[in-house]
């Protein structure tokens, strides 16, 4: 396994985490500030890891 592949896998994992945090429950459809902030942080980390993985190829 190369480091580029590991970075791409980490980016995908973080993207899935961002999607999981962004989703709302059926009982409480409102998003709070911390939920939005965490989703944005995870999305940025996923984009950085994916870009780094692509650049390592």
C-alpha positions, 0 to 999 in steps of 0.5 A: 500500500502506498501513502497515496492510497492510504490518503485516498482511503482516509479522505473517503472515510472522512467524507463518510463521517462528514455525511453522517454528521450532516444528516438530520434525524427524523425526530429533530430535523434542525441542524445545530451550530456544532453539527454544522461546524463538525461537518465542515471541519470533516469535509475540509479534512476529507478534501485535503486528504484526497487532494494530497493523495492525488498529488502523491500519485 
